[in-house]
Amino acid sequence: MYKMERRREEFEATCKLFIDSVSNYFKVLTEVDSEMSIPYLKETEDLKLKDFTGMIRVSGNRKGFVYFSAEKNMLVDLISMFIGIDEPSNEDILDMAGEISNVVAGNVRANLGTNFMISVPVVFEGNPDELQFPSNRSVYVIPIKWKNYEAYVVVGFE
Amino acid sequence: MTTVLIVDDSSIMRRTIEKNLTGYDLEVIGTVSNGVEALEVVQEKKPDVITLDITMPEMDGITCLEGIMEIHPEAKVMIITALSDKLTGLLALDKGARGFLYKPVSAESLQKAFDKLLSRNV
């Protein structure tokens, strides 16, 4: 019982860090607030990503990964807002997904410290066959809405 | 005219920084995506100001900063990074950075930091 309670508290604390990080990103750069739905646990076997994803590997005192996965139109809208390009290339859209994942993961170091070490982003489109999540592991999924576009942050730690 | 080098592995970030500096009396003489390329440009062109990301492939920003300080110690380096812990900021300042911004960086905060960086003679 104690273990389950501990796990729930850890789940909520970790989700809060990432929710705050995502909220801050959209608030600072777009002045349009993002909305988060209730985070949930999901088995990696059932995980389906959105159109474009940036993935950060985490090492140090936590080991695992952080994904920011978004529908294409969200990323296109952000690129238009930031640099004024209305028809960005796929490379630009991938870059945008990677940069958001970098900022979302990097910002939680304010709370988790320098031993929360993050990689450069790995980016991809869709759900590539070669993408393998660690099996039999639960991951936290945090659904995000911004201007009616959907995205989510997926967090998986050992 | 003050010359600027922008170093960030995200091309969107490089272009965002460049766009937000329009209106300043600056010449952006290069935009590169990692520390190795940055050191080549620093060696060749000795930019006055360098914006420098930390998490990058090939060579990270802290290692690059050490190299910049050896090649061109007069450069005013402004770190712009997502790594928001205080220790990273202190480490960068200790190694010679003159400014530090945490991503996400709004246009206003970038311009404010540039105003400060360009106006003081440090």
Contacts between the chains, C-beta under 8 A, distances in Angstrom:
chain1	res1	chain2	res2	distance
A	24	B	104	6.9
A	25	B	104	5.0
A	28	B	104	4.5
A	28	B	105	7.8
A	28	B	106	5.3
A	29	B	104	4.8
A	29	B	106	6.4
A	79	B	12	6.3
A	82	B	12	6.2
A	82	B	15	7.7
A	82	B	16	4.7
A	82	B	19	7.7
A	83	B	12	6.5
A	83	B	15	4.6
A	83	B	16	5.7
A	83	B	19	5.7
A	84	B	19	7.2
A	91	B	11	7.6
A	92	B	11	6.9
A	92	B	12	6.4
A	95	B	10	5.5
A	95	B	11	5.2
A	95	B	12	5.1
A	96	B	12	5.3
A	98	B	10	6.5
A	99	B	10	4.1
A	99	B	12	5.7
A	99	B	13	5.8
A	102	B	10	7.3
A	102	B	55	6.3
A	102	B	82	5.1
A	102	B	103	7.8
A	103	B	82	4.3
A	103	B	103	4.8
A	103	B	104	5.6
A	105	B	82	7.3
A	106	B	55	6.7
A	106	B	81	6.9
A	106	B	82	2.8
A	106	B	83	4.9
A	106	B	84	6.3
A	106	B	103	7.0
A	107	B	82	6.0
A	107	B	84	4.8
A	107	B	102	7.4
A	107	B	103	7.6
A	108	B	84	7.9
A	109	B	83	5.4
A	109	B	84	5.5
A	109	B	85	4.1
A	109	B	88	7.4
A	110	B	84	4.1
A	110	B	85	5.8
A	110	B	86	7.9
A	112	B	85	8.0
A	113	B	85	5.7
A	113	B	87	7.4
A	114	B	83	8.0
A	114	B	85	5.3
A	114	B	87	5.0
A	114	B	88	6.3
A	118	B	55	6.4
A	118	B	83	7.7
A	119	B	55	7.7
A	120	B	9	6.1
A	120	B	55	5.7
A	120	B	56	6.4
A	120	B	57	5.1
